[in-house]
Amino acid sequence: MKLSVKLCLGILALYAGAALFGEIQYRVARAKDATPAYNRVNLEARYLPPMSRAPAPVEAGGAAVPVSADGELSAEELAAEEAAFDEAPSAATGETTVYWLGTDNLGRSVALRLVQGARIAFHVGIMTSLIAIPLGVLLGLLGGYFGGKVDSLVVWLCATVASMPGLLFILAIALVVGQGLPGIYLGVGLTTWVGVCRTIRAEVMKHANRAYVQAAKTLGYSHLRIMFRHILPNVAHVILIQASIRFPSAVSTEVFISFLGIGVQGEPSWGVMINNARMRLWQGVWWEMTFTTLAIFVLVLVFNHLADYLRDRLDPALRSER
């Protein structure tokens, strides 16, 4: 195994560990009905650069600070919070926290919010793949194996779905399901199966006339058995490659949708963080935008490199050339 692939696997494991930690943190906060640490406002630590130290955030009376979906407080809420901190400096316990990646405009830890962004990214990547991959594989198998009218129907479905603007389709689903992760799961999953279907269909058409398939038909095996017991294992490498491609594509789509304000609500998605950080760049607050963009870039790069490696290792045509 190449060193670059080992490095990519290590980075991917780091992302997965961060997502798992974020999931535990999220579930614990929900179980306690408390404001999670990544959403806790600390006005004494606003706009701190990386590696800064500041008093730990304190929630007066345990009440959560209301924050809008884009991470902003209203002018009245901000003034009230500042007055509360000015009038009650003794609320701080003296404990300090190191903000490794700095803080945002509300004094929230950028590092903790990046971890939650990784959690949401893995949710979106996994759930949309569980929708798009089986749907694309099933239709691709049917069209490539049976041909004729069945194949024409599959091709028509692919052309119809591909002709619809993906963003508008996701918007329509969000209006029905509601804004949030369920709408993103369905919207992205139901618009990204077309590429999987076309690829699987082409592979199945190559296998449909091969000797092992003809032998299975001669022995009287059912169509379902031939498709799922004989052809599907021979195109499994294509499915694995497609899954590694779909994951970063789904994450990028979710970031874009959340950036527009129609995605995740009340949670620090990477798209929400970029939308919040872009308004602070002119003030010299570069770290939130930089670290969020870097996190997305590295994740997409890792998956693309692993997809290339899997294709080189699993594609029979490329293996025969070596």
C-alpha positions, 0 to 999 in steps of 0.5 A, spaced: 500 500 500 502 506 498 504 511 503 499 516 500 494 511 501 496 510 508 496 517 510 489 518 507 486 512 511 489 516 517 486 522 515 479 519 514 480 515 521 481 522 524 475 525 521 471 519 523 473 519 530 471 527 530 465 525 527 464 520 533 466 525 538 461 530 535 455 525 535 456 523 543 457 530 545 450 532 541 447 526 544 449 528 551 447 535 550 440 533 548 439 528 553 441 533 558 436 538 555 442 543 555 446 548 551 452 544 547 458 547 548 459 548 541 453 553 541 455 556 548 455 564 547 461 567 551 461 574 549 468 575 553 471 571 548 469 574 541 474 574 535 479 570 539 485 568 534 487 561 534 491 558 540 488 564 545 486 563 552 479 566 555 475 565 561 470 559 560 463 560 557 458 560 563 450 560 562 447 564 567 441 560 570 443 554 565 438 558 560 440 557 553 442 563 549 437 564 543 441 564 536 438 564 529 440 559 524 445 563 521 449 564 528 447 571 529 444 574 535 439 580 534 441 587 536 437 587 542 439 580 544 446 582 543 445 588 548 442 584 553 447 579 553 453 584 553 449 588 559 449 581 563 456 580 562 458 587 564 453 587 570 455 580 573 463 579 572 463 575 578 459 569 574 466 567 571 469 561 575 476 563 574 477 557 569 480 559 562 479 555 556 484 554 550 481 556 544 486 552 539 482 554 532 480 561 535 472 563 536 467 566 532 463 572 533 459 570 539 465 567 542 464 559 540 469 555 539 471 554 532 474 547 533 468 544 537 464 547 531 468 544 526 467 537 529 460 538 529 461 540 522 464 533 521 458 529 524 453 533 519 458 531 513 458 524 515 451 523 516 449 526 510 455 522 506 452 516 509 445 517 509 445 519 502 449 514 499 444 509 502 439 512 498 442 513 492 447 507 491 441 501 492 437 505 488 442 506 482 444 499 483 437 496 482 435 500 476 442 499 473 441 492 474 434 491 471 436 496 465 442 492 463 440 485 464 433 485 461 434 491 456 428 492 451 423 496 454 425 495 461 432 498 459 428 504 455 424 505 461 430 506 466 434 510 461 428 515 460 428 515 468 435 517 468 434 522 463 428 525 466 431 526 473 438 528 470 434 534 467 431 537 473 435 542 477 438 539 483 438 545 487 430 546 485 429 539 487 432 539 494 428 545 495 421 542 493 423 536 498 425 541 503 418 545 503 414 538 503 419 535 509 421 541 512 428 544 512 433 540 516 437 534 515 431 529 513 430 534 507 437 534 505 438 526 505 432 525 501 433 531 496 441 529 495 439 522 495 434 522 490 438 526 485 445 523 485 443 516 483 443 517 476 450 517 475 451 510 479 445 507 475 448 509 468 455 506 470 452 500 473 447 499 467 454 499 462 457 494 466 451 489 467 450 490 459 458 488 458 457 482 463 450 480 460 452 476 454 458 473 457 459 465 458 458 465 465 451 468 465 449 464 459 451 458 462 447 460 468 441 461 464 442 454 460 442 451 467 435 454 468 437 459 474 432 465 475 433 472 473 434 474 480 439 469 482 443 471 475 443 478 477 444 478 484 448 472 485 452 472 479 453 479 476 452 483 482 459 480 485 462 482 478 460 489 478 461 490 486 468 494 485 464 499 481 459 500 486 465 501 491 468 506 487 461 510 486 460 510 493 467 513 495 465 518 489 458 520 492 460 521 499 464 527 498 459 530 492 454 529 497 458 533 503 459 538 498 452 539 496 450 539 503 455 545 504 452 549 499 445 548 501 447 550 508 451 556 505 444 558 502 440 558 508 436 552 506 439 546 509 441 544 517 438 549 522 441 551 529 447 546 528 454 548 525 454 545 519 460 547 515 456 551 510 453 555 516 460 556 518 462 559 512 456 563 511 457 566 518 465 567 517 464 571 510 462 577 513 468 577 518 473 577 513 473 584 512 475 585 519 481 581 519 477 575 522 480 569 517 481 563 522 473 561 521 473 561 514 480 558 513 479 552 517 472 550 515 475 551 508 481 547 509 477 541 513 472 541 507 478 541 502 482 535 505 476 531 506 474 531 499 481 530 497 482 524 501 476 521 498 478 523 491 485 520 492 482 513 495 477 513 489 482 513 484 486 508 488 480 503 489 479 504 481 486 502 480 486 496 484 479 493 483 478 495 475 479 489 471 481 493 465 487 497 469 489 490 473 490 487 466 494 493 463 499 492 469 
